[in-house]
Amino acid sequence: MKTKILITILTSGLLLFSCSNHKGNKEKTSAGKVGKPKQEINSQKTDNSMAKPIYLTKADFLTKVANYEQNPDKWVYLGDKPCIIDFYADWCGPCKMIAPILEELAQEYEGQIYIYKVDTDAEQELAADFGIRSIPTLLFCPMNENPQMAQGALPKDVLKEVIEEVLLKKS
């Protein structure tokens, strides 16, 4: 069933709601700099009462998700809960569409899964290591299984179905 869900996701035409991963469309901040300030990229929860997505650098990824440099031939997930990793960019329209949905899901599934975000502009090497060519790209990492990837801005009901069936194994 889980394979059917992800195949449906990948072939459903939702790929139309993705951006190619290039820098030509980036917006500038009021300070004239491109992208997020470094402090925001590395921030975790800002409000202790509500779960939020966690922003990862490559160093964070290697310690919290998978050290693929140390284990290049085998996926070894390091987390204690399943996770979703959102490869995104600030200038990407579909990424902006899915961001509030991921925030809602982080709150709804607090304590059950992690939702991570990787800024592909700030973490170009990490994005390249995973072959990210279109954003948003979501990497679903269940416990003790290989990760599965989907591209495009998926609707909340599809994301919930994947969380329930693939990550939490509730069906």
N, CA, C and O of each residue as an XYZ file, in Angstrom:
684
protein
N       0.817     -1.203      0.000
C       0.000      0.000      0.000
C       0.856      1.260      0.000
O       0.556      2.218     -0.711
N       1.945      1.258      0.815
C       2.772      2.457      0.894
C       3.453      2.751     -0.431
O       3.624      3.915     -0.792
N       3.847      1.710     -1.163
C       4.466      1.915     -2.466
C       3.450      2.525     -3.418
O       3.774      3.418     -4.201
N       2.230      2.040     -3.343
C       1.153      2.563     -4.186
C       0.926      4.045     -3.904
O       0.717      4.829     -4.829
N       0.967      4.431     -2.626
C       0.761      5.833     -2.261
C       1.839      6.711     -2.869
O       1.537      7.735     -3.482
N       3.101      6.317     -2.701
C       4.185      7.150     -3.209
C       4.241      7.149     -4.726
O       4.599      8.160     -5.330
N       3.896      6.038     -5.347
C       3.846      6.026     -6.811
C       2.748      6.968     -7.278
O       2.923      7.703     -8.250
N       1.612      6.945     -6.582
C       0.529      7.855     -6.915
C       0.976      9.300     -6.755
O       0.672     10.145     -7.596
N       1.684      9.578     -5.694
C       2.184     10.933     -5.458
C       3.096     11.360     -6.592
O       2.964     12.462     -7.125
N       4.012     10.491     -6.956
C       5.000     10.852     -7.962
C       4.404     11.000     -9.350
O       4.929     11.755    -10.169
N       3.315     10.292     -9.630
C       2.742     10.342    -10.966
C       1.469     11.166    -11.054
O       0.825     11.191    -12.103
N       1.097     11.835     -9.980
C      -0.201     12.502     -9.924
C      -0.259     13.856    -10.623
O      -1.326     14.468    -10.681
N       0.832     14.325    -11.141
C       0.809     15.639    -11.772
C       1.139     16.747    -10.799
O       1.192     17.911    -11.194
N       1.360     16.422     -9.550
C       1.711     17.441     -8.569
C       3.100     17.977     -8.810
O       3.492     18.983     -8.219
N       3.844     17.320     -9.666
C       5.170     17.813    -10.005
C       5.103     19.165    -10.699
O       6.103     19.879    -10.780
N       3.925     19.512    -11.197
C       3.760     20.815    -11.818
C       3.966     21.931    -10.804
O       4.267     23.065    -11.177
N       3.807     21.614     -9.529
C       3.951     22.598     -8.474
C       5.324     22.484     -7.838
O       5.445     22.361     -6.619
N       6.340     22.526     -8.651
C       7.698     22.521     -8.126
C       8.529     23.502     -8.927
O       8.159     23.894    -10.034
N       9.651     23.891     -8.359
C      10.558     24.829     -9.002
C      11.839     24.097     -9.341
O      12.261     23.203     -8.606
N      12.464     24.469    -10.451
C      13.784     23.906    -10.700
C      14.745     24.552     -9.718
O      14.572     25.713     -9.347
N      15.741     23.818     -9.303
C      16.644     24.284     -8.251
C      17.763     25.132     -8.844
O      18.878     24.652     -9.046
N      17.456     26.385     -9.118
C      18.480     27.321     -9.577
C      18.300     28.637     -8.858
O      17.253     28.877     -8.256
N      19.294     29.487     -8.911
C      19.294     30.710     -8.116
C      18.666     31.904     -8.817
O      18.548     32.964     -8.202
N      18.268     31.786    -10.041
C      17.822     32.935    -10.805
C      16.608     33.646    -10.257
O      16.410     34.824    -10.556
N      15.781     32.976     -9.461
C      14.539     33.569     -8.990
C      14.584     34.006     -7.537
O      13.534     34.319     -6.976
N      15.727     34.042     -6.911
C      15.780     34.350     -5.486
C      15.372     35.789     -5.220
O      15.680     36.703     -5.985
N      14.665     35.956     -4.102
C      14.276     37.291     -3.670
C      15.333     37.833     -2.722
O      15.985     37.072     -2.007
N      15.497     39.131     -2.719
C      16.447     39.750     -1.788
C      15.711     40.219     -0.555
O      14.558     40.645     -0.624
N      16.388     40.137      0.570
C      15.819     40.642      1.810
C      15.960     42.149      1.841
O      16.616     42.737      0.981
N      15.345     42.771      2.829
C      15.410     44.228      2.920
C      16.841     44.727      3.106
O      17.148     45.874      2.779
N      17.712     43.868      3.629
C      19.110     44.268      3.814
C      19.917     44.074      2.531
O      21.115     44.354      2.500
N      19.258     43.594      1.472
C      19.943     43.397      0.207
C      20.642     42.056      0.093
O      21.262     41.767     -0.930
N      20.552     41.228      1.136
C      21.176     39.908      1.098
C      20.180     38.908      0.567
O      18.969     39.089      0.698
N      20.686     37.863     -0.027
C      19.829     36.842     -0.586
C      19.636     35.746      0.445
O      20.594     35.308      1.083
N      18.375     35.296      0.610
C      18.095     34.167      1.489
C      17.950     34.576      2.947
O      17.864     35.756      3.285
N      17.927     33.534      3.812
C      17.744     33.747      5.244
C      19.045     34.078      5.925
O      20.102     33.602      5.511
N      18.987     34.896      6.976
C      20.189     35.101      7.777
C      20.592     33.776      8.427
O      19.737     32.933      8.698
N      21.880     33.594      8.675
C      22.400     32.350      9.219
C      21.706     31.944     10.515
O      21.497     30.754     10.752
N      21.346     32.909     11.358
C      20.710     32.594     12.631
C      19.396     31.859     12.419
O      19.093     30.933     13.171
N      18.602     32.241     11.419
C      17.324     31.603     11.188
C      17.497     30.193     10.661
O      16.711     29.312     11.008
N      18.494     29.957      9.840
C      18.701     28.645      9.263
C      18.978     27.618     10.350
O      18.482     26.494     10.270
N      19.753     27.976     11.357
C      20.120     27.032     12.395
C      19.159     27.033     13.579
O      19.360     26.276     14.529
N      18.131     27.858     13.543
C      17.232     27.931     14.687
C      16.385     26.677     14.773
O      16.073     26.046     13.763
N      16.017     26.326     15.997
C      15.116     25.203     16.178
C      13.793     25.785     16.642
O      13.277     26.701     16.002
N      13.234     25.293     17.715
C      11.960     25.821     18.190
C      12.165     27.216     18.776
O      13.076     27.436     19.574
N      11.309     28.153     18.373
C      11.377     29.477     18.954
C      10.313     29.630     20.033
O      10.464     30.452     20.936
N       9.250     28.857     19.951
C       8.183     28.865     20.933
C       8.103     27.459     21.507
O       7.744     26.520     20.797
N       8.431     27.306     22.778
C       8.488     25.986     23.379
C       7.137     25.298     23.450
O       7.091     24.082     23.639
N       6.033     26.022     23.307
C       4.721     25.412     23.426
C       4.239     24.797     22.114
O       3.281     24.024     22.121
N       4.871     25.116     21.004
C       4.421     24.577     19.724
C       5.606     24.027     18.938
O       6.653     24.664     18.825
N       5.411     22.828     18.401
C       6.455     22.235     17.575
C       6.518     22.971     16.247
O       5.499     23.415     15.718
N       7.713     23.092     15.724
C       7.933     23.723     14.425
C       8.949     22.883     13.660
O       9.695     22.106     14.257
N       8.976     23.038     12.350
C      10.033     22.361     11.598
C      11.414     22.795     12.088
O      11.597     23.920     12.552
N      12.355     21.905     11.981
C      13.727     22.139     12.441
C      14.606     22.344     11.215
O      14.622     21.506     10.313
N      15.336     23.451     11.178
C      16.200     23.768     10.050
C      17.540     23.061     10.234
O      18.151     23.134     11.300
N      17.989     22.374      9.178
C      19.225     21.603      9.225
C      20.301     22.170      8.312
O      20.023     22.615      7.198
N      21.522     22.144      8.801
C      22.689     22.360      7.960
C      23.203     20.974      7.573
O      22.673     19.966      8.039
N      24.211     20.919      6.741
C      24.787     19.622      6.393
C      25.352     18.938      7.642
O      25.179     17.732      7.821
N      26.020     19.699      8.496
C      26.580     19.133      9.728
C      25.480     18.546     10.603
O      25.646     17.464     11.167
N      24.351     19.254     10.720
C      23.216     18.740     11.487
C      22.677     17.461     10.857
O      22.375     16.492     11.554
N      22.562     17.470      9.539
C      22.045     16.317      8.810
C      22.894     15.079      9.107
O      22.366     13.995      9.351
N      24.214     15.259      9.082
C      25.124     14.132      9.299
C      25.025     13.565     10.718
O      25.331     12.392     10.928
N      24.610     14.364     11.679
C      24.505     13.875     13.058
C      23.090     13.487     13.468
O      22.918     12.649     14.354
N      22.067     14.079     12.839
C      20.690     13.813     13.247
C      19.929     12.881     12.308
O      19.008     12.182     12.731
N      20.318     12.874     11.031
C      19.558     12.094     10.055
C      20.360     10.896      9.574
O      20.011      9.756      9.882
N      21.414     11.133      8.835
C      22.228     10.028      8.316
C      23.617     10.546      7.964
O      23.760     11.579      7.310
N      24.625      9.826      8.399
C      25.992     10.185      8.031
C      26.357      9.384      6.780
O      27.029      8.355      6.848
N      25.894      9.891      5.640
C      26.112      9.195      4.374
C      27.572      9.275      3.926
O      27.987      8.518      3.048
N      28.344     10.167      4.509
C      29.774     10.213      4.190
C      30.495      9.039      4.852
O      31.393      8.439      4.263
N      30.098      8.724      6.067
C      30.691      7.606      6.797
C      30.164      6.270      6.278
O      30.895      5.280      6.274
N      28.907      6.229      5.842
C      28.260      5.016      5.329
C      27.752      5.261      3.908
O      26.540      5.342      3.706
N      28.640      5.381      2.917
C      28.194      5.746      1.573
C      27.399      4.655      0.851
O      26.652      4.953     -0.081
N      27.549      3.402      1.267
C      26.891      2.299      0.563
C      25.608      1.823      1.238
O      24.929      0.932      0.728
N      25.281      2.407      2.369
C      24.141      1.897      3.134
C      23.458      3.052      3.872
O      24.127      3.878      4.492
N      22.126      3.106      3.802
C      21.370      4.117      4.519
C      21.251      3.682      5.979
O      20.737      2.602      6.271
N      21.722      4.516      6.882
C      21.605      4.267      8.315
C      20.967      5.510      8.932
O      21.626      6.531      9.129
N      19.686      5.406      9.229
C      18.966      6.538      9.810
C      19.338      6.661     11.283
O      19.297      5.677     12.021
N      19.699      7.861     11.709
C      20.185      8.094     13.060
C      19.107      8.595     14.028
O      19.344      8.670     15.234
N      17.946      8.931     13.514
C      16.905      9.512     14.360
C      16.212      8.497     15.248
O      16.274      7.291     15.009
N      15.550      9.006     16.276
C      14.787      8.148     17.174
C      13.294      8.152     16.833
O      12.513      7.441     17.465
N      12.898      8.947     15.841
C      11.533      8.988     15.322
C      11.622      9.145     13.805
O      12.613      9.678     13.306
N      10.618      8.699     13.068
C      10.620      8.935     11.618
C      10.639     10.434     11.321
O      10.323     11.252     12.184
N      11.014     10.782     10.088
C      11.059     12.208      9.758
C      10.685     12.464      8.311
O      10.683     11.572      7.462
N      10.371     13.718      8.076
C      10.194     14.258      6.728
C      11.237     15.356      6.596
O      11.389     16.188      7.490
N      11.955     15.356      5.479
C      12.927     16.413      5.210
C      12.450     17.169      3.985
O      12.280     16.593      2.910
N      12.238     18.455      4.157
C      11.777     19.341      3.088
C      12.978     20.088      2.520
O      13.547     20.950      3.189
N      13.361     19.762      1.298
C      14.396     20.514      0.584
C      13.665     21.656     -0.122
O      12.809     21.414     -0.974
N      13.998     22.888      0.229
C      13.241     24.056     -0.230
C      14.178     25.226     -0.526
O      15.385     25.154     -0.296
N      13.587     26.308     -1.044
C      14.284     27.590     -1.192
C      13.280     28.700     -0.899
O      12.085     28.551     -1.156
N      13.771     29.807     -0.362
C      12.901     30.924      0.011
C      12.176     31.535     -1.187
O      11.058     32.028     -1.036
N      12.789     31.512     -2.375
C      12.217     32.161     -3.545
C      11.194     31.283     -4.270
O      10.536     31.754     -5.198
N      11.050     30.036     -3.871
C      10.211     29.052     -4.563
C       8.751     29.169     -4.134
O       8.430     28.981     -2.960
N       7.876     29.476     -5.071
C       6.443     29.601     -4.783
C       5.822     28.343     -4.200
O       5.171     28.423     -3.158
N       5.996     27.178     -4.829
C       5.434     25.950     -4.250
C       5.995     25.634     -2.862
O       5.296     25.069     -2.022
N       7.255     25.997     -2.624
C       7.848     25.797     -1.292
C       7.112     26.650     -0.263
O       6.877     26.213      0.863
N       6.749     27.870     -0.658
C       6.003     28.755      0.232
C       4.595     28.211      0.489
O       4.032     28.409      1.566
N       4.030     27.520     -0.516
C       2.698     26.941     -0.355
C       2.702     25.802      0.662
O       1.767     25.671      1.452
N       3.741     24.987      0.644
C       3.780     23.813      1.507
C       4.288     24.128      2.912
O       4.029     23.360      3.839
N       4.995     25.226      3.089
C       5.583     25.562      4.400
C       4.559     25.613      5.534
O       4.803     25.007      6.577
N       3.423     26.304      5.385
C       2.467     26.322      6.499
C       1.850     24.952      6.771
O       1.498     24.645      7.910
N       1.721     24.143      5.747
C       1.200     22.785      5.929
C       2.174     21.972      6.775
O       1.760     21.252      7.684
N       3.463     22.086      6.478
C       4.469     21.359      7.258
C       4.501     21.860      8.707
O       4.716     21.072      9.627
N       4.289     23.154      8.912
C       4.225     23.679     10.276
C       3.033     23.082     11.031
O       3.158     22.710     12.198
N       1.888     22.994     10.369
C       0.707     22.383     10.987
C       0.968     20.922     11.323
O       0.605     20.456     12.403
N       1.595     20.200     10.403
C       1.880     18.784     10.634
C       2.903     18.594     11.752
O       2.823     17.619     12.500
N       3.854     19.507     11.875
C       4.830     19.434     12.969
C       4.112     19.525     14.314
O       4.475     18.832     15.264
N       3.104     20.372     14.392
C       2.328     20.507     15.627
C       1.426     19.288     15.838
O       1.336     18.754     16.943
N       0.764     18.860     14.768
C      -0.173     17.744     14.863
C       0.524     16.432     15.235
O      -0.036     15.625     15.977
N       1.723     16.219     14.734
C       2.449     14.968     14.974
C       3.630     15.163     15.926
O       4.590     14.393     15.900
N       3.551     16.196     16.764
C       4.624     16.466     17.724
C       4.854     15.230     18.604
O       3.910     14.632     19.120
N       6.115     14.869     18.760
C       6.465     13.707     19.560
C       6.429     12.395     18.790
O       6.898     11.374     19.294
N       5.875     12.404     17.563
C       5.782     11.184     16.763
C       6.759     11.185     15.588
O       7.332     10.150     15.245
N       6.943     12.357     14.975
C       7.866     12.487     13.845
C       8.608     13.811     13.968
O       8.203     14.708     14.707
N       9.696     13.905     13.230
C      10.400     15.182     13.070
C      10.082     15.701     11.677
O       9.921     14.932     10.729
N       9.995     17.009     11.577
C       9.928     17.641     10.263
C      11.115     18.578     10.179
O      11.231     19.545     10.932
N      11.990     18.262      9.240
C      13.212     19.025      9.024
C      13.087     19.816      7.734
O      12.344     19.434      6.830
N      13.818     20.921      7.654
C      13.882     21.729      6.441
C      15.340     21.969      6.088
O      16.161     22.265      6.956
N      15.653     21.837      4.804
C      17.003     22.095      4.305
C      16.893     23.154      3.214
O      16.265     22.929      2.180
N      17.505     24.300      3.451
C      17.541     25.399      2.482
C      18.558     25.026      1.399
O      19.762     25.007      1.655
N      18.075     24.734      0.206
C      18.962     24.262     -0.861
C      19.942     25.326     -1.339
O      20.980     24.991     -1.909
N      19.636     26.588     -1.120
C      20.579     27.644     -1.493
C      21.730     27.713     -0.490
O      22.888     27.876     -0.876
N      21.409     27.590      0.781
C      22.439     27.654      1.817
C      23.217     26.344      1.930
O      24.388     26.343      2.310
N      22.569     25.242      1.602
C      23.177     23.909      1.735
C      23.256     23.233      0.364
O      22.712     22.148      0.158
N      23.942     23.896     -0.563
C      24.039     23.402     -1.934
C      24.720     22.039     -2.021
O      24.317     21.194     -2.821
N      25.740     21.823     -1.210
C      26.441     20.541     -1.245
C      25.519     19.399     -0.809
O      25.506     18.341     -1.438
N      24.758     19.605      0.248
C      23.818     18.592      0.726
C      22.748     18.318     -0.324
O      22.416     17.163     -0.590
N      22.210     19.376     -0.918
C      21.202     19.208     -1.967
C      21.778     18.438     -3.156
O      21.106     17.574     -3.721
N      22.998     18.743     -3.531
C      23.642     18.044     -4.647
C      23.891     16.580     -4.294
O      23.726     15.704     -5.143
N      24.286     16.308     -3.056
C      24.541     14.935     -2.624
C      23.283     14.072     -2.737
O      23.378     12.864     -2.953
N      22.110     14.685     -2.593
C      20.850     13.954     -2.712
C      20.202     14.117     -4.088
O      19.078     13.662     -4.299
N      20.894     14.753     -5.010
C      20.387     14.882     -6.376
C      19.136     15.734     -6.478
O      18.277     15.475     -7.320
N      19.023     16.742     -5.636
C      17.836     17.595     -5.649
C      17.920     18.514     -6.864
O      18.817     19.351     -6.956
N      16.990     18.355     -7.784
C      16.952     19.169     -9.001
C      15.681     19.998     -9.093
O      15.590     20.926     -9.897
N      14.710     19.661     -8.270
C      13.424     20.328     -8.285
C      12.977     20.491     -6.836
O      13.164     19.591     -6.017
N      12.395     21.626     -6.529
C      11.944     21.861     -5.159
C      10.499     22.327     -5.165
O      10.071     22.957     -6.132
N       9.745     22.046     -4.138
C      10.147     21.276     -2.978
C      10.315     19.795     -3.299
O       9.584     19.235     -4.115
N      11.280     19.181     -2.651
C      11.447     17.733     -2.669
C      11.378     17.281     -1.223
O      12.045     17.833     -0.349
N      10.560     16.267     -0.988
C      10.384     15.743      0.361
C      11.001     14.360      0.458
O      10.768     13.499     -0.390
N      11.789     14.162      1.499
C      12.408     12.876      1.775
C      11.710     12.319      3.014
O      11.765     12.920      4.086
N      11.054     11.166      2.861
C      10.351     10.510      3.960
C      11.257      9.415      4.502
O      11.630      8.497      3.772
N      11.613      9.509      5.782
C      12.549      8.570      6.406
C      11.842      7.782      7.504
O      11.732      8.258      8.634
N      11.360      6.573      7.180
C      10.778      5.732      8.224
C      11.887      5.088      9.058
O      13.056      5.111      8.673
N      11.521      4.532     10.169
C      12.480      3.843     11.013
C      12.840      2.499     10.364
O      11.960      1.788      9.879
N      14.116      2.158     10.356
C      14.627      0.858      9.906
C      14.263      0.500      8.469
O      14.164     -0.680      8.135
N      14.062      1.501      7.618
C      13.787      1.285      6.202
C      14.491      2.363      5.400
O      14.924      3.376      5.949
N      14.602      2.141      4.105
C      15.197      3.141      3.232
C      14.235      4.316      3.056
O      13.018      4.138      3.102
N      14.776      5.500      2.857
C      13.917      6.677      2.653
C      13.249      6.631      1.282
O      13.685      5.923      0.375
N      12.180      7.407      1.166
C      11.454      7.537     -0.096
C      11.306      9.021     -0.392
O      11.131      9.829      0.520
N      11.376      9.376     -1.665
C      11.386     10.778     -2.062
C      10.180     11.098     -2.940
O       9.749     10.281     -3.754
N       9.647     12.304     -2.756
C       8.567     12.812     -3.599
C       8.857     14.270     -3.910
O       9.431     14.989     -3.093
N       8.455     14.700     -5.104
C       8.677     16.082     -5.516
C       7.351     16.804     -5.654
O       6.326     16.207     -5.982
N       7.394     18.096     -5.398
C       6.225     18.939     -5.586
C       5.537     19.283     -4.288
O       5.810     18.694     -3.242
N       4.635     20.252     -4.372
C       3.874     20.716     -3.213
C       2.676     19.795     -3.022
O       1.637     19.970     -3.659
N       2.829     18.821     -2.147
C       1.774     17.846     -1.904
C       0.719     18.431     -0.974
O       1.046     19.181     -0.055
N      -0.551     18.089     -1.209
C      -1.600     18.587     -0.322
C      -1.524     17.929      1.057
O      -0.944     16.855      1.216
N      -2.106     18.579      2.025
C      -2.036     18.116      3.409
C      -2.599     16.707      3.570
O      -2.017     15.893      4.288
N      -3.714     16.405      2.920
C      -4.310     15.073      3.088
C      -3.390     13.972      2.574
O      -3.352     12.888      3.155
N      -2.655     14.223      1.506
C      -1.706     13.238      0.980
C      -0.533     13.090      1.946
O      -0.085     11.976      2.213
N      -0.039     14.202      2.466
C       1.061     14.144      3.438
C       0.641     13.382      4.687
O       1.418     12.581      5.207
N      -0.569     13.615      5.177
C      -1.060     12.896      6.354
C      -1.151     11.394      6.080
O      -0.816     10.579      6.939
N      -1.604     11.039      4.890
C      -1.706      9.627      4.520
C      -0.320      8.973      4.499
O      -0.157      7.851      4.979
N       0.668      9.666      3.949
C       2.032      9.133      3.922
C       2.583      9.020      5.344
O       3.223      8.024      5.683
N       2.339     10.025      6.169
C       2.802      9.978      7.560
C       2.193      8.770      8.269
O       2.900      8.004      8.924
N       0.901      8.608      8.137
C       0.200      7.518      8.824
C       0.649      6.140      8.319
O       0.915      5.244      9.120
N       0.734      5.971      7.012
C       0.981      4.642      6.447
C       2.456      4.297      6.265
O       2.851      3.150      6.472
N       3.263      5.260      5.886
C       4.671      4.974      5.607
C       5.549      5.225      6.822
O       6.396      4.397      7.157
N       5.354      6.361      7.487
C       6.221      6.707      8.605
C       5.779      6.067      9.924
O       6.607      5.539     10.666
N       4.477      6.113     10.216
C       3.993      5.609     11.502
C       3.417      4.196     11.419
O       3.128      3.583     12.446
N       3.251      3.682     10.213
C       2.783      2.294      9.988
C       1.445      2.025     10.679
O       1.281      0.989     11.322
N       0.504      2.935     10.552
C      -0.777      2.778     11.230
C      -1.813      2.017     10.401
O      -2.935      1.815     10.865
N      -1.469      1.600      9.206
C      -2.471      0.858      8.427
C      -2.029     -0.552      8.176
O      -2.749     -1.320      7.537
